[in-house]
Amino acid sequence: AEIADVREGFARMAADHPGLPLYAAICAEVAQDDETSSLLLAARPGQRRPVLWLAALHDLVLRRPDLPAARWFASVVGRDALPSGDPWPEVRRTVLDHREELTHLIATRSTQTNEVNRCVYLAAALGAVCADVPDRPVVLVELGTSAGLLLGVDRYRIELTSEGDDGATVLGDPDSPVVCVGRDRTGGTARVGPLPRIVGRLGLDLDPVDLADPDAVRWLEACLWPDVPGRVERFTAAVAVAAATPPPVQRGDMVDDLAEAITSTVATAVGPASPDVHVVAFSSWALTYVAKERRPEIAAVLAETAHGGMPVSWLTAEPLGCMPGLELPPAMVGRTSGTVIGARTWRGGHEREPAVLGTCHEHGQWVDLT
């Protein structure tokens, strides 16, 4: 029964991502193959997902470019050198020949993506949630931060194009070597606002990634999907930018350690907690890995943080139904997939009505504010 569930997960992955020629083809085959799919049974609780299996294989070929499967990965051979044909025979042989090594990776690792292009919807969400307090400097706290690359949202060039516009709206640092690109599908008069001034930042993660550790950085790269043009190149550029000014990342639980993290970050940025600073906590495809019954505890911590009058906001870009207390609009009810940008805000010590700010592509290819 467990293998059947795993195989069904690979089948869904293949069906949901037809635009990924390599990964969709691999997942379609693994969905019919007990020998290769069973490796995922070794994953830790909450990690039994096809993306972890794929990351383990990607890590293997990044380390061993001589293996048969490596020639099918653009991250190894370059996009222009990719062969044509069926990758599965060589992929299957590589997986079975290195079964023990891959099983160990799956058993001991977790999916840790730092898809930098997610800054497209993070920037849009920040502009929206800060619109009512535009003059307040922001202390940014990321939950499930991995290496903290998204904390540098204001240090990247973020280009948003709109239907009918000749040029792009540029946010962040226009001269940055890191370029994030997305389509602004927002209709009507709503538009993506400017980024706030960020005076403090901190990332929380149970297993943070040290950018000075090449093995850890390679695992982050392995969690990226090599089928998507520009992802690996953008990641490499962001790592270089972050290495110059490393984002503060702290080992900790995003629920249990959140209160202390906010207090220390605010104190470092502007001194003792003051209503003159705006605390913004955010997560992108990280809350989904937290047990559902624990998620409301984050809101309780943030409500206590806001008790003295400091503006506090909680932003999430997560799967449908993931953010507690957020009621989906009728148009979204019944959907089975998608990324929802949600916001819970506290002003003057009181929580406002939770709001759906919009939807987005999970990797920032587009954003649509309501």
C-alpha positions in Angstrom: 0.0 0.0 0.0 2.9 2.4 0.8 4.5 1.8 -2.5 1.2 2.3 -4.3 0.9 5.7 -2.6 4.5 6.6 -3.6 3.8 5.6 -7.2 0.7 7.6 -7.3 2.7 10.6 -6.1 5.1 10.2 -9.1 2.1 9.9 -11.4 0.7 13.2 -10.1 4.1 14.9 -10.5 4.3 13.8 -14.1 0.8 14.9 -14.9 1.1 18.3 -13.1 4.4 19.2 -14.8 4.2 18.4 -18.5 6.5 21.3 -19.2 9.4 19.5 -17.6 10.6 17.1 -20.3 13.2 15.2 -18.1 11.5 15.1 -14.8 8.0 14.4 -16.2 9.4 11.5 -18.2 11.3 10.1 -15.2 8.3 10.4 -12.9 6.0 8.8 -15.4 8.3 5.7 -15.5 9.0 5.6 -11.7 5.2 5.6 -11.2 5.2 2.2 -12.9 8.3 0.8 -11.3 8.4 -0.7 -7.8 12.2 -1.1 -7.7 12.9 2.6 -8.2 9.9 4.1 -6.5 10.5 2.1 -3.3 13.6 4.1 -2.6 11.3 6.9 -1.4 10.0 4.7 1.4 13.2 5.6 3.3 12.3 9.3 3.6 11.6 10.9 6.9 8.1 11.9 8.0 6.7 14.6 5.8 9.4 14.2 3.2 8.0 11.3 1.1 7.6 13.3 -2.0 8.9 12.8 -5.6 10.9 16.0 -5.4 13.2 14.5 -2.8 13.8 11.4 -4.9 14.6 13.6 -7.9 16.9 15.8 -5.8 18.9 12.8 -4.6 19.4 11.7 -8.2 20.3 15.2 -9.2 22.9 15.5 -6.4 24.4 12.1 -7.5 24.9 13.2 -11.1 26.3 16.6 -10.0 28.9 14.8 -8.0 29.4 12.0 -10.6 29.1 13.5 -14.1 30.6 10.3 -15.5 27.4 8.3 -14.7 25.1 7.3 -17.6 22.2 9.4 -16.3 24.3 12.6 -16.1 24.1 13.4 -19.8 20.4 14.1 -19.5 20.8 16.9 -17.0 21.3 20.4 -18.3 23.0 21.4 -15.0 25.7 18.9 -15.8 26.3 19.0 -19.6 24.7 22.4 -20.5 21.4 23.0 -22.2 22.8 22.9 -25.7 24.4 19.5 -25.2 21.3 17.6 -24.1 20.7 14.4 -26.1 17.4 13.4 -27.7 15.6 10.2 -27.0 14.4 8.3 -23.9 16.4 9.0 -20.7 14.7 6.3 -18.7 17.0 3.3 -19.5 20.1 5.1 -18.4 18.4 6.8 -15.5 17.0 3.5 -14.2 20.4 1.8 -14.5 22.1 4.7 -12.6 19.4 4.6 -9.9 19.6 0.8 -9.4 23.5 0.7 -9.5 23.6 3.4 -6.8 20.5 2.3 -4.8 22.3 2.3 -1.4 23.8 5.8 -1.9 20.5 7.2 -3.1 18.5 5.6 -0.3 20.9 7.1 2.3 20.4 10.6 0.7 16.6 10.2 0.8 16.7 8.9 4.4 18.9 11.7 5.7 18.1 14.8 3.6 15.0 17.0 3.2 13.8 19.1 0.3 15.4 22.5 0.7 14.7 24.8 -2.3 15.9 28.3 -2.5 14.3 29.2 -5.8 15.4 32.8 -6.1 12.7 33.7 -8.6 10.2 33.4 -5.8 11.3 36.9 -5.1 8.8 37.9 -7.8 5.8 37.1 -5.7 7.6 38.0 -2.4 8.2 41.5 -3.7 4.6 41.8 -4.9 3.3 40.6 -1.5 5.6 42.9 0.4 4.4 45.9 -1.6 0.8 45.0 -0.9 1.1 44.3 2.9 3.2 47.4 3.5 0.9 49.8 1.6 -0.9 51.0 4.7 2.3 51.6 6.6 4.6 52.9 3.8 6.9 54.8 6.0 7.7 52.0 8.4 11.0 50.2 8.0 10.6 46.5 7.8 12.2 43.7 9.8 11.9 40.6 7.5 11.8 37.1 9.1 11.6 34.1 6.8 10.2 30.8 8.1 11.9 27.8 6.6 14.7 29.9 5.0 17.1 27.2 3.8 20.2 29.4 2.9 18.3 32.7 3.3 18.6 33.7 -0.4 15.0 35.1 -0.5 16.0 37.5 2.4 18.0 39.4 -0.2 14.8 40.3 -2.2 15.9 44.0 -2.2 19.3 43.2 -3.5 18.1 41.6 -6.7 16.7 43.1 -9.9 13.1 42.0 -10.1 11.4 42.5 -13.5 7.6 42.4 -13.8 6.0 42.6 -17.2 2.3 43.3 -17.9 0.1 42.7 -20.8 0.2 45.6 -23.2 3.2 47.3 -21.5 6.3 48.1 -23.5 8.7 47.8 -20.7 8.9 46.1 -17.3 8.4 47.4 -13.7 11.7 47.0 -12.0 11.9 46.5 -8.2 15.0 46.0 -6.0 18.5 46.8 -7.3 18.4 47.5 -11.0 22.1 46.8 -11.4 22.1 43.4 -9.6 23.6 40.4 -11.3 20.7 38.4 -10.0 17.6 38.9 -12.3 14.2 37.6 -11.3 11.6 37.8 -14.0 7.8 37.3 -13.8 4.6 38.3 -15.4 2.2 40.6 -13.5 -1.2 39.2 -14.4 -3.0 41.6 -12.0 -6.0 43.1 -13.7 -7.9 46.4 -13.1 -6.2 49.2 -11.2 -4.2 47.1 -8.7 -0.5 47.1 -9.4 2.6 45.8 -7.7 3.8 48.5 -5.3 7.4 49.5 -4.4 9.5 47.5 -2.0 9.7 48.7 1.6 13.0 49.7 3.2 14.3 46.6 5.0 16.4 47.4 8.1 16.7 43.9 9.6 16.4 40.3 8.4 16.7 36.8 9.7 15.9 33.3 8.5 14.8 30.4 10.7 15.3 26.8 9.6 15.6 23.4 11.3 18.6 22.6 9.0 20.0 25.9 7.7 22.4 25.8 4.8 25.9 27.2 5.2 26.8 29.0 2.0 30.5 28.4 2.8 29.9 24.6 2.7 30.2 23.4 -1.0 28.4 20.1 -0.2 25.4 22.0 1.3 25.3 24.4 -1.6 25.3 21.6 -4.1 22.3 20.0 -2.3 20.4 23.2 -2.7 21.3 23.2 -6.4 20.2 19.5 -6.6 16.8 20.5 -5.3 16.3 22.8 -8.3 14.6 21.5 -11.4 17.2 21.5 -14.2 14.5 21.4 -16.9 13.7 25.1 -16.2 16.0 27.5 -18.1 17.8 30.0 -16.0 17.1 28.5 -12.6 20.6 27.1 -11.9 22.3 30.2 -13.3 20.2 32.5 -11.2 20.9 30.4 -8.1 24.6 30.6 -8.7 24.5 34.4 -9.1 22.4 34.7 -5.9 24.9 32.6 -3.9 27.7 34.9 -5.0 25.8 38.0 -4.0 24.9 36.4 -0.6 28.5 35.3 0.0 29.5 39.0 -0.1 26.9 39.9 2.6 25.7 36.6 4.1 22.1 36.7 5.2 21.7 36.0 9.0 20.3 32.5 9.2 19.6 30.8 12.5 18.9 27.1 13.3 15.5 26.9 14.9 11.9 25.8 14.7 9.7 28.2 12.9 7.1 27.9 15.7 9.0 27.3 18.9 11.8 29.8 18.2 9.9 32.5 16.3 9.3 34.8 19.3 12.9 35.0 20.3 14.0 35.4 16.7 11.8 38.4 16.2 12.8 40.0 19.4 16.5 39.6 18.7 16.3 40.8 15.1 14.2 43.9 16.0 16.7 44.7 18.8 19.6 44.4 16.5 18.0 46.5 13.7 16.5 49.3 15.7 17.0 48.8 19.4 14.2 47.6 21.8 10.9 46.7 20.2 9.2 49.8 18.9 5.9 50.4 17.1 8.0 52.4 14.5 9.2 49.2 12.9 7.0 46.8 10.9 7.7 43.1 11.4 6.9 40.9 8.4 7.2 37.1 8.7 6.9 35.1 5.5 7.1 31.6 4.1 7.1 30.2 0.7 6.3 26.5 0.3 7.7 25.8 3.8 4.6 26.0 6.0 3.2 23.0 4.1 5.9 20.9 5.8 4.7 21.9 9.3 2.1 19.8 11.0 -1.4 21.3 10.4 -2.2 21.5 14.1 0.9 23.5 14.8 0.4 26.2 12.2 -2.0 28.3 14.3 0.7 28.7 16.9 2.6 31.0 14.5 -0.4 33.4 14.5 -0.4 33.3 18.3 3.3 34.3 18.4 2.7 37.1 16.0 -0.4 38.3 17.8 1.7 38.5 21.0 4.4 40.4 19.1 1.9 42.9 18.0 0.4 43.4 21.4 2.3 46.5 22.1 1.2 48.2 19.0 3.9 47.3 16.6 2.6 46.6 13.1 3.0 42.9 12.3 2.2 41.0 9.1 2.3 37.3 8.2 2.7 36.5 4.5 2.5 33.1 3.0 2.8 31.7 -0.5 1.7 28.2 0.1 -0.6 25.5 -1.3 -4.3 25.9 -1.0 -5.7 25.7 2.5 -2.2 25.8 4.1 -2.4 29.1 6.0 -4.6 28.8 9.1 -7.5 31.2 9.5 -7.5 32.2 5.8 -10.9 31.7 4.1 -10.6 31.1 0.3 -12.8 33.1 -2.0 -15.6 31.2 -3.8 -13.6 31.2 -7.0 -10.8 29.1 -5.4 -13.0 26.6 -3.5 -12.8 23.2 -5.1 -9.4 23.7 -6.6 -6.9 20.9 -6.0 -3.6 22.7 -6.7 -2.2 26.2 -6.8 -0.2 28.7 -4.8 -2.1 31.2 -2.7 -0.6 34.4 -1.4 -2.2 35.0 2.0 -1.8 37.7 4.6 -2.7 38.1 8.3 -2.0 41.5 9.7 -2.0 43.1 13.1 -2.3 46.9 13.5 -2.7 48.8 16.7 -2.5 45.5 18.6 -5.5 44.0 16.9 -5.8 41.5 14.0 -7.5 42.6 10.8 -9.5 40.3 8.6 -7.2 37.7 7.0 -7.0 38.3 3.3 -6.1 36.4 0.1 -3.8 38.8 -1.7 -3.7 36.8 -4.9 -2.2 33.7 -6.6 1.1 33.0 -8.2 3.2 30.4 -10.0 5.1 28.4 -7.4 8.4 29.5 -8.8 7.5 33.1 -9.6 6.9 32.9 -13.3 3.7 35.0 -12.7 1.8 36.8 -10.0 -1.8 37.8 -9.9 -2.9 40.2 -7.1 -6.6 40.4 -6.3 
